[in-house]
Amino acid sequence: MSNYSAKYEIVMGLETHVRVKSNTKMFCSCQNAIELADEPNTNVCPVCMGFPGMLPTLSAGVVDLAVRASHALRSDVQEYSEFDRKSYFYPDLPMGYQITQMYHPIANGGEVRTLVEWVEKTFRIHHMHIENDAGKLVHAGGKTLCDYNRAGSPLMEIVTEPDFRSKADVLAYLEELQKLMRWCGASDADMEKGQLRCDVNISIRPHGSTTFGTRVELKNINSFSSIGRAIDVEFERQCEMVERGETFHQETRGWNDEKWFSTPLRSKEDAMDYRYFPDPDLPPLVIAREFIDERSISELPIDRRMKYKNDYKLIEDDARILSNDRTTSDFYEQLVALTWDPKKSCSYITTVLFAIFEGHTEKMWLQDIKAETAEIAEVIKMVNADELSSTNSKAVIEKLVFEWGIAREWVESLGLKQTNDTGALEAIVDAIIAENTGQVAEYKSGKEALFGFFVGQCMKKSAGQGNPKIFTEILKKKLS
Ligand SMILES: [Zn+2]
């Protein structure tokens, strides 16, 4: 923790670029999967290379996913938005301008709710717009090469209000944002693959102050760990300047993660004039209200997490694990709906199924289970109805995971049906008591810990099929 943090408060806002997971680029039919194109400049066409006379056509897939993402951000999706040209010269930009949404973005307002060190916090979204990406410059052997495979790929830029007061706030927001983008299917938001890129606006002010200080925009931050470092270093730098009585100007700085410092890219004075104007090649984007409403999302990961913790009484860790990704969460929701047993449904996922997956040589997850979810639920119901012991249930689950089938049929064919026949179980108890006279005497003289031993012996003798509850009752009676 910095020495200055007692005196100054850090205030931050974020601008995050998230790559839309559409099949094609934003305005042409080139593939959007840039990771697949190893050879530079093989995934390009006259449209994304900005050849004269070529006309862009907006991809419907991009709009679909952007609308879903807006819903996940609880943003107000606009029925009417427009595209503008942002003109600047840079070799990675083949058209000489970027197509973006400066004046009428696709979504306004919104929020991201998350937990920061177990406390629920809300970070407000200012707006979200869609725009196309630039190519990539490769520096090699003293030369700079241009690869345009990425040029024209669709991005969502998500701009927040200045609501962040700590590194922990920023990291919690980004993790939640990543979860939301995966939840709605709009992006994999993998930071290491450049699918989620973040610029941080940072200013400081004395604690208690309500005005904002001069802000510095930090760019080029490429991983979760470097965000934390970059914030620390910039906070320290601004505090030192204020302490020395220096004034500083609004500027953009680039973060160097190898050397752990930032360098100025440009100041407000030499801010580029982008000459924004509506793109004459693209009509306004008009989205039908029906199209917008059909893509709404009722529950978000944070809603599920709070429900699991508060209503289902799961421990915090389980609530988090079961709400992290949509496959796990939807599977859990289905199990609960079928069994009415949130706790046991949780433990069958987090302990039984996860252990089976871990023990398997190939990577697998819930969607790889061969049997219907209803059959997994049936196993839980049989355990609850004392028709199957929880120990034996694992063998049945394993069959359902790898071989498909009906739960009750597996229980029959494996000979695992639990015996609740009191007469038969009593005979087993009598036999165990007769075989273990020494332990019986010890137990009766006060060594109560031996009780578990008798239950265990009875279970063993019944080949795991005796109902342990009934064994316990009979044993208590006979040993008293
Ligand atoms: Zn193209």
Boltz pocket constraint, residues with backbone or C-beta under 6 A from the ligand:
constraints:
  - pocket:
      binder: B
      contacts: [[A, 25], [A, 28], [A, 29], [A, 30], [A, 43], [A, 44], [A, 45], [A, 46], [A, 47], [A, 48], [A, 49], [A, 151], [A, 152]]
      max_distance: 6.0
